[in-house]
Amino acid sequence: MKRDVEEVEMRLLLEGIEQVYGYDFRDYAEASITRRLTHWLAESEFDTFSLAQSRLLRDRDVFDSLLRGITINVTEMFRDPAFFRMIRKQVVPFLKTYPFVKIWHAGCATGEEAYSMAILLNEEGMAGRYRIYATDINETILERAREGILPVAEMQQFTRNYQLSGGAASFADYYTARYEYAILDPALRKDIIFAPHNLATDGVFGEMHLILCRNVMIYFKPALKERCLQLFDSSLPAGGFLCLGLKEALDRRSIEPRYEELGGQMRIYRKRYG
């Protein structure tokens, strides 16, 4: 009985959030959103979702605390090094044929992968010839991304990732260590625009040559996954690249016939011509 009541409370809470703030989490996978909401409630000052709802819908700070609790912010520099190695070897040569390249990192979290892409493109001789649009639903997380400050304890792992991805320089050249923090080279930020974007409700904002949305849609229900893929497809011209997470694929999706997958099971797809 208690579980049934909580399910009703959560459904009403999500409907209220959509109406008041415009964030629609109703198409997120039920198990994932339930787990995150329940964890947030346990850490909050409220005993039930019903008691939380009134404050949430009237107090933006309380809502922001919930938003931080239910959005996915797990990332790292050069995550999945084999993926970035394939980008370097098989995608960048095509990008170099354009005078200027636009790249969209959807669901960028704290921005590590966007900074990784900037490092990779600079090393491949594309400095000044690209712009990266790094977007996320969570504006608080975007502020952290703009700062480019990371825990120095993570630099050893990030260095290994960088080397395995094909990086040949010294990764230490890209950051300055200050006590327990590492400050990324400010020059990396000049060609990255961090901006809010809600994949559940917002539209496209321009034609892109490369779109990355990795390990985001695994938390979505099928209808929202389809919406995202249609959004990406409408943003990509023929010859453009779409990159998904290693546990995601275009198999049996409506846009699948328009794409071919590069080898290696890295979930890198290129939009067909014609």
N, C-alpha and C positions, 0 to 999 in steps of 0.2 A: 504493500500500500504506500509506504514512504517513497519507494522508488518511483511509483506511478506519479505521485504528487510532484516529485523533483523534476520528472520529465516534462510535466505541464509547465512548471515554473520556468524551466530553461527555455522551452519553446516561446513562452510569453516574453521572456527577457530578450531573446534574440529578435523577436518581432519589434519590440520597443526600441532596441538599439538601431535597427534598420530605419525605423520611422524618424527617430530623433537625430541620429548622427549620420545616417546614410551608409553605414557599414553592414553588409549583408553576409552573415556567417551561416545562414540556413542551409546553404549548399555545401558546407564543409562536411567531410566524412563524420558520421555521428559518433563513432567510437573516439575519434581524435578530439572533436570539440567538447564532448561530454567529459573526457578525461581532463582537459585543460580548464574547463569551467569549474569542475569539481575541485581541482587543485587550487585555483584562484580563490574559491569560496573558503576553503580550509585555511588559507593564509590571510584572509581578510578579517574584518571586524564583525562580519555579519554571520548569523546562524543559518539563514535560509536565503535562497534566491529571491523570494518574495520580499524579504526585508531589504535586500540589496537593491532591488529594482528602482525604488523611489529615488535613492541617492544617486544611482548610476545615471538615471535619465535627467537629473538636474545638476549634477556636479561633474564637470568635465575632467577634473583631476581624478576622481574615482573611476570614471570610464577609462581614462588613459592607463590606469593601473591594471584594469582588466585587459585592455588591448595589449599591453606588454606581456600579460600572462598567457594569452591565447594565440598570439602570432608566433610563427616559426622563425627563430633567429640563429639557427645553427649554420655556421659556415667557417671557412678557413682559407688562407692564401694557397693558391694552386691546388685546391681540393681535387682529388682524383688526378694525379699527375699525368697518367696516360691520356686522359682527356685533353689536357692542355698541350701535351706533346703532339697530339693529332691536330689540334687547332694550329699549332705552329707549323707543322709539316704539310698539312693537306688543305687547310682553309685560308691561311694567310697569303699563300701565293695567288689565290683568286682575288682576295681583298686588295692586293697591291695593284691590280689592273684598274682600279678606280682612282680618280684624283682625290676623292674624299670619301670616307666611310662613316656610316652611322650605325651604332651598335646599341641594342637595348638589353640590359640586364633586368629582367622582371623578377621581383621578389629578391632584391639584393641583400636584405638584412643589413648587417653592419659594414658591408661594402668590400670585404676582403677579395672576393672574386673579381669585382670591377677593377680594383687596384692591380690585381694579378694580370688582368687583360691589358691594362695600360703598360705595365712592365714588359709584357711579351711583345706588344706592338712596337714599343720604343726600341726594343732590342732587334726587331726585325726591320728597322729602318722606316717605320711609319709615323714617327713623331711629327705632330702638326698636321697630320692627314686623317685624323679620326676624331669623333666625339662619341663618348659613352654616356648613354642615358641610363642611370641606375635608379630603379624605382622600387618602392615598397609601400605597403599600406600603413606602416607604423612610423609616424613622423618623429617620435622620440628616438627610435633606432636610426633613422636617417641623420639625425643630428650627430649621433656617434660616428656614423659613417663619414660625414663631412670632416670631422676632426682628424680622422686617420691616426688614432692613437690605439695601440694594441698592447696586451700584456707581453712584457719582454720574455716571460717564461715560455711563450708559444713560438718564439723565433727559431728555436732549434728544429722543431717539427716543420715549420714553414720553409726553412732553409732546405731541408731534405726534400720537401715537395717541389720546391723550385728547381733543384738540381735534377730530380727525376723527370721533371717536365721538359727538360732540354735547355734550361738556363745555363749559360756558360760563364756569366760574370760572378762577382761576389755578391750574394744576396744582402750582405751587411751594408753595401753601398746604398741600398734603398731605404734605410731607416737610421735614426739616431737613437741610441739607448739612453734613457734618462731614468735612473733608479729602477723602479719596477715596470716602467712603460717603454714602449718603442714608438717613436714618432715617425710615420712614413714621410718620405721626401715630399714636401709641398708641391714640387714640380709635377708629381703624378696626378694631382687633383685638378690641374688647370684644364684638362680635356675631359673631365667627368662632371656631369650634371646630376646631382642627387635630387630626386623629386618624388612627391607622393603620387601614388597611383593604385587604384583598387581594381584588381582583376575581375572582381565579381560585378562591378557596376560601371567602370569607366571605359571609354572607347580608345581608339588608336590615336596616336599623336604624331604620325609621320611615317614615311617610308624608311625601312631599315634594311641594311645589308646582312646583318647578323643579329639574331635574337637568341638569348640564353634565358631559360626558365628551368632551373635544375632543382629537383627535389622539392618542388612547391606543389605541383598538382597531385602528388600522391595523397595529399590531405583533403582533396576535393571529391565531391560526388560526381558521377558521370556527366550530369548536365552542366556543371560548372567547368569541368575539364573540357567539354566540347566548346563552351563559350570561349575559353582561353585559346584553344587551338584555332578557332575561327578568327579570333582577334589577331593572333600572330600571323596567320595565313594572309589576312588582308593587309598586313604591314610589310610583307616580304614580296619583292619583285621576283621574277624568274631568275634563277641562279643564286638567290639568297639562301642563307643557312639558318636552320633552326636546331637548337641544342637543348635536349631534355636531360633529366637525371638518369642515372644508370638503371634505376628501377622503373623508369617510364619508357613508353614507346608509342609509335603511331599505329601499331598493329590494330586493324579493324576500326580505326578512326575515320571519320568522313573525309579528312584531308589527305589520308595516306596515299591515294593514287597520284597525287600531285607532287610527291616527294620520293627521292631515292636516298637510302641510307649509305653513308660511307662505311667502309669495312671496319672491323674491330670491335663492334658492339659498344661503341662509346655514345650511342644515341645522338649522332650528328647527322642531320638530314639536309639535303640540298633540294630546293624547289626546282622542278623540271621546267624546261623550256617548252612552250607549245602545249 
